[in-house]
Amino acid sequence: MNVNFNPRTLFENIEFLLKTQGRKIGEVENAVGVSAGYISRNSKENSSKPGIEFIINIARELNVSLDTLLTVNLVECTPTEQYLISFIDKLKNDTERDELAWNKEVAQDLNSVPVDENGIPNHPLFVPKEKPVDDGTYFDVPYESYFPSHSYGKDTLISGDCFDLSLKNYSKLYLMAVTKVLTQKTDAEIPSDKEEQRDTGKNKIFDPLAIELWMDLSQGPAQYLCSTRGNPSLRDKILILYSTVSENSNHPHVKKDVRYIIDSFMKNDIENDSLDAPPF
């Protein structure tokens, strides 16, 4: 929990949630174990910060994450932004409980996604482009692929691990870590404050990293949802989600079918199941 939160943001969010949920302030105060008028008194300027127990209880009572309650000004968010914040919060919480099966795709593979004989990329977020030809070289398939990110368009480069999650009706959610290639220069032309961004193979300078959320619905083009660029309300939520998913990917995971076998063994059951009654 962020201990450096702004109490004004906290209480504005509480008042906003009380109103949108149609809750009575007295009933909520009673439910979280504070005296009548506590919220009104503490929402005034120059009041001391409320205790951790109150914050945890009020977040639980209003069904909102601690991060959102303390750091996001819900009053200033559009309905769509509020909707996406709830979605991102659930993704983060379910990931922390090890309930989601994220798949990791490394940058090296995504920066060279193959295309088929018709030039169609082997990835739903990628599109084809003609291969640059400077010396008359002939290609059997004159196309390569790239990811046209919302942040950087055709100048996009995958800059970190990316993740996808299978959802309902064969859809997939994608977390894409991208950057923009600004220019190509020699090492001597790269400013000293960007030395850590040098690529000794291609000598490229990169724009800051962006994290984007995309949804592929299996039919039609993939749809962009949101990113860390240009939206302060969503930026921190997306960064926390990416960090949570990235950390979770470093831990072991047991799929449902394997878990069933292990659970059976733990119960001293090593006999084969009937083929007429699939266990999962």
TAHU-V258061 format. One record per pair of residues at least 24 apart in sequence whose C-alpha atoms are under 7 Angstrom apart, sorted by the first residue. I is the first residue (numbers start at 0). GAP is how many residues later the second one is. D is the distance in whole Angstrom. If there is no record, write none. Layout:
I_GAP_D ; I_GAP_D
//
This chain:
0_65_7 ; 0_66_7 ; 4_65_6 ; 4_66_6 ; 6_42_6 ; 7_35_7 ; 8_61_7 ; 8_64_6 ; 9_59_6 ; 9_60_5 ; 10_32_6 ; 12_56_6 ; 12_60_7 ; 12_61_6 ; 12_62_7 ; 15_59_7 ; 16_45_7 ; 31_25_5 ; 31_26_6 ; 64_24_7 ; 71_161_6 ; 84_149_7 ; 87_149_7 ; 87_153_7 ; 91_149_5 ; 91_152_7 ; 94_150_7 ; 100_64_6 ; 101_61_6 ; 101_62_6 ; 101_63_5 ; 102_60_5 ; 102_61_5 ; 102_62_6 ; 103_57_7 ; 103_58_6 ; 103_59_5 ; 103_60_7 ; 104_56_6 ; 104_57_5 ; 104_58_6 ; 105_54_7 ; 105_55_5 ; 105_56_6 ; 106_51_5 ; 106_52_6 ; 106_53_5 ; 106_54_6 ; 109_48_7 ; 110_46_7 ; 110_47_6 ; 112_32_6 ; 113_31_7 ; 114_29_6 ; 114_30_7 ; 116_24_6 ; 118_24_6 ; 120_24_6 ; 123_92_7 ; 123_98_7 ; 124_97_6 ; 151_28_6 ; 154_25_6 ; 154_26_6 ; 155_24_5 ; 155_25_7 ; 156_24_7 ; 169_47_7 ; 169_48_6 ; 170_45_5 ; 170_46_4 ; 170_47_6 ; 171_43_6 ; 171_44_5 ; 171_45_7 ; 172_41_6 ; 172_42_5 ; 172_43_6 ; 173_39_6 ; 173_40_5 ; 173_41_6 ; 174_36_7 ; 174_37_6 ; 174_38_5 ; 174_39_7 ; 175_35_6 ; 175_36_5 ; 175_37_6 ; 176_32_7 ; 176_33_6 ; 176_34_5 ; 176_35_7 ; 177_31_6 ; 177_32_5 ; 177_33_6 ; 178_27_6 ; 178_28_6 ; 178_29_6 ; 178_30_5 ; 178_31_6 ; 179_26_5 ; 179_27_5 ; 180_24_6 ; 180_25_5 ; 180_26_7 ; 181_24_6 ; 181_25_7
//
